[in-house]
Amino acid sequence: MTRPPAPIALTCGEPAGIGPELAVATAQILAESPAPGAPAPAFFLIGDPRHLPDGAAWRAISTPNEVYALPKGVLAVLPHDFPAPNTPGQPNPANATGVIAVIERAVALVQAGAASALTTNPIHKKALIDGAGFGYPGHTEFLAALAGVPRVVMMLACAQLRVVPSTIHIALGSVSKALTSELLEETLRITHAGLQRDFAIAAPRLAVAGLNPHAGEGGAMGAEEITLITPLLNRLRAEGMDLSGPLSADTMFHPAARARYDAAVCMYHDQALIPIKTLDFSGGVNVTLGLPFIRTSPDHGTAFDIAGLGQADPSSLIAALYMAQDMAHKRHA
């Protein structure tokens, strides 16, 4: 695999979290132990160098392509001044405007072609609300607004499994009301197109979970499979989409079942995330499908309890960078 045409932009995320130390550790690990069979992803961090750990090996750059001229293991930083210094584990709302501006700057670089993909470190929504009146449910919705797209889809991916929840951060009791035919159709179409464009799967096979136990068991445990899911799947099958389901979620994720599909589309958050976090807790990657640019992120939060202690595991960030590189290569090709 050849290197994509530009390096990957990595946002700093919440500076009081583990993002800064993960960026430094990732640069060192990629220099010393790249994954076999693929070049180590070239990336640069956008953030305030003051927020990096003491003694970190970093160098300021003025343009993304300067990454390729740096010694291996040295973190490239595109400096972005923040209003306040940083204390690990203690988010400062004064830095909220900086966190938001870094995301906006990274998106602009990707849209201009100066970066091949966007990988985001986790943010802390409360600090953004307290410090800047952040008006979005989360990172993903903010990126969709910056890109000007009405709907995107969250995919969690690792080597063994890709999963997509149709509804995400809502109460379980609200799922049946939120799950409409229109929502599920958009989810399936965006997932299908994303697998084709970003994963080079010409004819994606999607396994679709039922909402109820045993996929409703013929209506005995719920009617959504009969009234909503099956009619939609039949209509999309008639268009040529390869869809299986609705399936009982408790039999979808063993090895033989996973071999029969390219992604599993689930009805709610835990139905999708429990299996992938069980299979690969440290290496899962959050991918946003439906954006006009590539976005990945590690599948963890800010981890304030261990920030600055040198205990953070960079595995998920490394996996997110490798996946962003692979997706950029496929789009470019």
C-alpha positions as CSV (number, residue, x, y, z in Angstrom):
1,M,0.0,0.0,0.0
2,T,1.4,3.4,-1.0
3,R,1.1,6.4,1.3
4,P,-1.9,8.7,0.8
5,P,-1.3,12.0,-0.9
6,A,-1.2,14.0,2.4
7,P,-0.7,13.3,6.1
8,I,-3.5,12.8,8.6
9,A,-4.7,15.7,10.8
10,L,-5.0,14.7,14.5
11,T,-7.0,17.1,16.7
12,C,-5.9,17.6,20.3
13,G,-9.3,17.0,21.8
14,E,-9.8,17.9,25.4
15,P,-6.2,18.9,26.5
16,A,-6.8,17.8,30.1
17,G,-7.5,14.3,29.0
18,I,-5.2,11.6,27.6
19,G,-5.1,13.0,24.1
20,P,-1.8,14.9,24.4
21,E,0.2,12.0,25.9
22,L,-1.4,9.6,23.4
23,A,-0.2,11.7,20.5
24,V,3.4,11.7,21.8
25,A,3.4,7.9,22.5
26,T,1.8,7.1,19.2
27,A,4.6,9.0,17.3
28,Q,7.2,7.0,19.1
29,I,5.5,3.6,18.7
30,L,4.9,4.1,15.0
31,A,8.6,4.9,14.5
32,E,9.8,1.9,16.5
33,S,7.2,-0.7,15.8
34,P,5.0,0.0,12.7
35,A,2.4,-2.6,11.8
36,P,3.6,-5.2,9.3
37,G,2.5,-4.8,5.7
38,A,1.7,-1.1,5.8
39,P,3.7,2.1,6.1
40,A,3.3,3.9,9.4
41,P,0.7,6.6,9.1
42,A,2.1,10.1,8.7
43,F,0.2,12.5,11.0
44,F,0.4,15.9,12.7
45,L,-1.2,17.1,15.9
46,I,-3.1,20.4,15.9
47,G,-3.0,21.9,19.4
48,D,-1.1,24.0,21.9
49,P,2.5,22.6,22.5
50,R,2.3,23.8,26.1
51,H,-0.3,21.0,26.7
52,L,2.2,18.2,25.8
53,P,3.9,16.2,28.5
54,D,7.1,17.5,29.8
55,G,10.1,16.2,27.9
56,A,8.0,15.2,24.8
57,A,9.8,15.0,21.5
58,W,7.9,17.3,19.2
59,R,8.6,19.9,16.6
60,A,6.5,22.8,15.3
61,I,5.5,22.7,11.6
62,S,3.9,25.5,9.5
63,T,2.4,23.2,6.8
64,P,1.2,19.6,6.9
65,N,3.7,18.3,4.4
66,E,6.6,19.3,6.7
67,V,5.8,16.1,8.6
68,Y,7.7,14.0,6.0
69,A,11.0,15.9,6.8
70,L,11.0,15.3,10.6
71,P,13.0,12.6,12.3
72,K,11.1,9.4,13.1
73,G,9.5,9.4,16.5
74,V,9.2,13.2,16.7
75,L,5.7,14.5,17.0
76,A,4.8,17.1,14.4
77,V,2.7,19.9,15.9
78,L,0.8,22.5,14.0
79,P,0.6,25.0,16.8
80,H,-2.7,26.4,17.9
81,D,-2.6,28.8,20.9
82,F,-5.1,28.1,23.6
83,P,-6.4,30.7,26.2
84,A,-5.1,28.8,29.2
85,P,-2.5,26.3,30.3
86,N,-3.4,22.7,31.0
87,T,-3.6,20.6,34.1
88,P,-4.1,16.8,33.3
89,G,-7.3,15.5,34.7
90,Q,-8.8,19.0,35.3
91,P,-10.7,20.3,32.3
92,N,-10.7,24.1,32.0
93,P,-13.7,25.6,30.4
94,A,-11.5,28.5,29.3
95,N,-9.9,26.2,26.7
96,A,-13.3,25.2,25.2
97,T,-13.0,27.8,22.4
98,G,-9.6,26.4,21.5
99,V,-10.8,22.8,21.3
100,I,-13.7,23.9,19.0
101,A,-11.4,26.0,16.8
102,V,-8.9,23.1,16.4
103,I,-11.7,20.9,15.1
104,E,-12.8,23.6,12.7
105,R,-9.2,24.1,11.5
106,A,-8.7,20.4,11.0
107,V,-11.9,20.1,8.9
108,A,-10.8,23.0,6.7
109,L,-7.4,21.4,6.1
110,V,-9.0,18.1,5.1
111,Q,-11.6,19.8,2.9
112,A,-8.7,21.7,1.2
113,G,-6.8,18.5,0.6
114,A,-3.9,19.5,2.8
115,A,-4.7,16.5,5.0
116,S,-5.9,13.2,3.7
117,A,-8.1,12.3,6.7
118,L,-9.1,13.5,10.1
119,T,-8.5,11.6,13.3
120,T,-10.0,13.1,16.4
121,N,-8.9,12.8,20.1
122,P,-11.9,12.7,22.5
123,I,-13.5,15.9,23.7
124,H,-15.3,16.7,26.9
125,K,-18.8,17.9,26.2
126,K,-19.5,19.6,29.6
127,A,-16.3,21.7,29.3
128,L,-17.4,22.8,25.8
129,I,-20.8,23.7,27.0
130,D,-19.6,25.5,30.1
131,G,-16.8,27.4,28.3
132,A,-18.3,28.0,24.8
133,G,-22.0,27.1,24.9
134,F,-21.4,24.1,22.6
135,G,-24.7,23.4,20.9
136,Y,-24.2,19.9,19.5
137,P,-25.0,16.5,21.1
138,G,-21.4,15.4,20.4
139,H,-18.3,15.4,18.2
140,T,-20.0,13.6,15.3
141,E,-22.9,16.0,15.0
142,F,-20.6,19.0,15.0
143,L,-18.5,17.5,12.2
144,A,-21.7,16.8,10.2
145,A,-22.7,20.5,10.6
146,L,-19.3,21.7,9.5
147,A,-19.5,19.5,6.5
148,G,-23.1,20.5,5.7
149,V,-24.5,17.0,5.6
150,P,-27.9,16.3,7.2
151,R,-27.1,12.7,8.5
152,V,-24.1,10.7,9.2
153,V,-23.6,7.2,10.6
154,M,-21.4,5.9,13.4
155,M,-19.5,2.7,12.7
156,L,-17.3,0.9,15.2
157,A,-14.7,-1.2,13.5
158,C,-11.9,-3.6,14.4
159,A,-10.2,-6.5,12.5
160,Q,-12.9,-9.0,13.4
161,L,-16.1,-6.9,13.2
162,R,-17.8,-3.7,11.9
163,V,-21.0,-2.6,13.7
164,V,-23.4,0.3,13.1
165,P,-26.0,1.3,15.7
166,S,-29.1,2.9,14.1
167,T,-30.0,4.8,17.2
168,I,-27.1,5.9,19.5
169,H,-27.2,7.9,22.7
170,I,-30.8,7.7,23.8
171,A,-32.6,5.8,26.5
172,L,-33.5,2.2,25.8
173,G,-37.1,3.0,26.4
174,S,-37.0,5.6,23.6
175,V,-35.5,3.3,20.9
176,S,-38.7,1.9,19.5
177,K,-40.2,5.3,19.0
178,A,-37.0,6.7,17.5
179,L,-36.5,3.8,15.1
180,T,-38.4,4.7,12.0
181,S,-38.4,3.2,8.5
182,E,-36.8,6.5,7.3
183,L,-34.0,6.4,9.9
184,L,-33.2,2.7,9.3
185,E,-33.2,3.2,5.5
186,E,-30.8,6.1,5.8
187,T,-28.5,4.1,8.1
188,L,-28.5,1.2,5.6
189,R,-27.8,3.3,2.6
190,I,-25.0,5.3,4.2
191,T,-23.4,2.2,5.5
192,H,-23.6,0.5,2.2
193,A,-22.1,3.5,0.4
194,G,-19.4,3.9,3.0
195,L,-18.3,0.3,2.7
196,Q,-18.0,0.7,-1.1
197,R,-16.2,4.0,-1.0
198,D,-13.9,3.8,2.0
199,F,-13.4,0.0,2.4
200,A,-13.4,-1.0,-1.3
201,I,-16.1,-3.6,-0.8
202,A,-17.9,-3.6,-4.2
203,A,-21.0,-5.5,-3.0
204,P,-21.4,-5.1,0.8
205,R,-23.2,-7.8,2.8
206,L,-25.1,-6.3,5.6
207,A,-26.5,-8.3,8.5
208,V,-29.5,-6.5,10.1
209,A,-30.4,-7.2,13.7
210,G,-34.0,-7.3,15.0
211,L,-35.1,-5.0,17.7
212,N,-36.7,-7.5,20.0
213,P,-35.3,-10.7,21.5
214,H,-35.2,-13.6,19.0
215,A,-36.1,-10.9,16.3
216,G,-39.6,-10.8,17.7
217,E,-40.2,-14.5,17.4
218,G,-42.9,-14.1,14.8
219,G,-44.6,-11.3,16.7
220,A,-44.7,-13.0,20.1
221,M,-42.0,-10.7,21.5
222,G,-42.7,-7.5,19.5
223,A,-44.0,-6.5,16.2
224,E,-41.3,-4.1,14.9
225,E,-39.6,-6.8,12.8
226,I,-42.9,-7.5,11.0
227,T,-44.3,-4.0,10.6
228,L,-41.1,-2.0,10.0
229,I,-37.8,-3.9,9.5
230,T,-38.8,-6.7,7.2
231,P,-40.8,-4.6,4.7
232,L,-37.9,-2.2,4.4
233,L,-35.3,-4.9,3.9
234,N,-37.5,-6.5,1.2
235,R,-37.8,-3.2,-0.6
236,L,-34.0,-2.6,-0.5
237,R,-33.3,-6.2,-1.5
238,A,-35.4,-5.6,-4.6
239,E,-33.0,-2.8,-5.5
240,G,-30.1,-5.2,-5.3
241,M,-28.7,-4.7,-1.7
242,D,-27.4,-7.8,0.0
243,L,-29.2,-7.8,3.3
244,S,-29.8,-10.6,5.8
245,G,-32.3,-10.2,8.6
246,P,-33.9,-9.2,10.7
247,L,-31.7,-11.6,12.8
248,S,-31.7,-12.5,16.4
249,A,-28.9,-10.4,17.9
250,D,-27.8,-13.1,20.2
251,T,-26.7,-15.3,17.3
252,M,-25.0,-12.7,15.1
253,F,-21.6,-12.3,16.5
254,H,-20.0,-15.7,16.9
255,P,-17.1,-16.4,14.4
256,A,-19.1,-18.4,11.8
257,A,-21.9,-15.7,11.7
258,R,-19.4,-12.9,11.4
259,A,-17.9,-14.5,8.3
260,R,-21.2,-14.1,6.5
261,Y,-21.3,-10.3,6.5
262,D,-19.2,-7.2,6.1
263,A,-21.0,-5.1,8.7
264,A,-23.8,-5.6,11.2
265,V,-26.4,-2.9,11.5
266,C,-28.0,-2.9,14.9
267,M,-31.0,-1.1,16.4
268,Y,-29.5,0.5,19.4
269,H,-26.2,1.4,21.1
270,D,-25.4,-1.5,23.3
271,Q,-26.6,-4.1,20.8
272,A,-23.8,-2.9,18.6
273,L,-21.1,-1.9,21.0
274,I,-21.1,-4.8,23.5
275,P,-19.9,-7.4,20.9
276,I,-17.1,-5.2,19.4
277,K,-15.8,-4.1,22.7
278,T,-15.8,-7.7,23.9
279,L,-13.8,-8.8,20.8
280,D,-11.3,-5.9,20.8
281,F,-11.7,-3.4,23.7
282,S,-8.4,-1.6,23.0
283,G,-8.3,-1.7,19.2
284,G,-11.7,-0.6,18.2
285,V,-12.1,2.5,16.0
286,N,-14.9,4.9,15.6
287,V,-15.6,5.8,12.0
288,T,-18.0,8.4,10.7
289,L,-19.7,7.4,7.5
290,G,-21.5,9.9,5.3
291,L,-19.1,12.8,5.6
292,P,-17.4,14.2,2.5
293,F,-14.0,13.5,4.2
294,I,-12.6,10.7,6.2
295,R,-12.9,10.8,10.0
296,T,-11.8,8.2,12.5
297,S,-11.3,8.4,16.3
298,P,-10.2,6.1,19.1
299,D,-13.0,4.3,20.8
300,H,-12.5,5.8,24.3
301,G,-13.1,8.9,26.2
302,T,-10.9,11.5,27.9
303,A,-10.0,9.3,30.8
304,F,-9.4,12.1,33.3
305,D,-8.6,9.6,36.1
306,I,-5.4,8.5,34.4
307,A,-4.5,11.7,32.4
308,G,-0.8,12.6,32.9
309,L,0.1,9.4,34.7
310,G,1.6,7.7,31.7
311,Q,-0.9,4.8,31.9
312,A,-3.0,5.6,28.8
313,D,-3.1,2.9,26.1
314,P,-2.5,4.3,22.6
315,S,-3.7,1.1,20.8
316,S,-7.0,2.6,19.7
317,L,-5.5,5.8,18.5
318,I,-2.9,3.9,16.5
319,A,-5.6,1.7,15.0
320,A,-7.6,4.8,14.1
321,L,-4.6,6.3,12.3
322,Y,-4.0,3.1,10.4
323,M,-7.6,2.9,9.4
324,A,-7.7,6.5,8.3
325,Q,-4.7,5.9,6.2
326,D,-6.2,2.8,4.6
327,M,-9.5,4.6,3.9
328,A,-7.6,7.5,2.4
329,H,-5.7,5.2,0.2
330,K,-8.9,3.5,-1.0
331,R,-10.6,6.9,-1.7
332,H,-7.6,8.2,-3.5
333,A,-7.2,5.0,-5.6
